[in-house]
Amino acid sequence: MKTQFEKAELFKKLHEEKSTFIIPNPWDVATTKIVENLGFKALATSSASIAFSEGVSDNQLPLDNVLQYLEKISRATNLPVSADLGNGFYDEPKKIFDTIKLAANTGIVGASIEDVKNNESYSIEFSAERITAATEAIASLDFPFLLTARADNYTIGKTDLKDTIKRLQAYQSAGADVLFAPGIKSIKDIQSILYEIDKPLNVMMGLKDCHLDFESLSKIGVRRISLGASLFRNTMTSFIETAKSLNQNGKFDFAQTAISSDALNELLNI
């Protein structure tokens, strides 16, 4: 198994290269092993997927529970893991410092921090202070750690591209390594962001009514493509539809297309 330092170096190199890569979002040991064996180069957790798997809504799991997931996932793979830490679990910058330090002890080599709480954005200035505190925590680590700063105004219905760009520029100045504005769906808007920043941009796909593809995003210079909770939701869609059919029709033909135990054993290396 690769060391945390080796994973961190690999993750850093992926962001320094010019090529675009997809960073899928598994939510447990099994899905982590599967995405690794399917050939992806890195992975990220999704706070929503982990929360849903515990039967609670996004950002409702305590930090200690999330840290346990991060440790299990990191230990299960040779791939670098970046953690979705929501809003950092606290408002105060000094507490963001503590969150990063605790999360880094789980084996992850990167993390993202949001700038919203309870469907309201923090001010740009306060958000930048939080990013600065995170970078100070990272400076105390003995391995490279990539901080992704998120401008989440689109996810809470405030579709103001100028505000998004202003936020990302502030977070870049505060020391973020990667910038991320989930909810942006058009090539034109993504290009507008790319023109105004100097750090790698993460774009989230798996969004409804968004039909962009890897080729188009790669062509304009997007460095990283994540999927948020969409893989989890897609998995749940299949589970729910199958369970509904069983209950309503009493038929078991779903087994004809289900993956075999042998195939799963192979993907899980067991």
Secondary structure, DSSP 8 states (H G I E B T S, - for coil): ---HHHHHHHHHHHHHSSS-EEE----SHHHHHHHHHTT-S-EE--HHHHHHHTTS-TT-S-HHHHHHHHHHHHHT-SS-EEEE-TT-S-SSHHHHHHHHHHHHTTT-SEEEE-SEETTEE--HHHHHHHHHHHHHHHHTSSS--EEEEE--GGGGT---HHHHHHHHHHHHHTT-SEEE-TT---HHHHHHHHHH--S-EEEE---TT----HHHHHHHT--EEE-TTHHHHHHHHHHHHHHHHHHHH---GGGGTS--HHHHHHHHT-
